Amino acid sequence: MRLTDDPIQTIRQSARQIGSALDLMLDLPAPVDNPALMAAQLTARVSHTIYGRRVDIVISAPKLMRFPSVPTAAHAPSAPA
């Protein structure tokens, strides 16, 4: 999925205001051949887009193990705003 200009601008503005790492959780419907490479490439692209800010990416996909270090809140449905 490619982000359009609006989400990219929102991420950039949020990163400038918050000033901390950006955490992304990707919940993919299909298995991933090389999740480490995918995470590394995406981390580099997103970090570059938001002016070098640190990015942490967690990938959830079929056939990938879940480790206890991943917060369970990341897998829970979002609460209504």
Secondary structure as UniProt FT lines:
FT   HELIX           5..18
FT   STRAND          22..27
FT   HELIX           35..49
FT   TURN            50..52
FT   STRAND          55..60
FT   TURN            62..63
FT   TURN            68..69
FT   HELIX           72..75
//
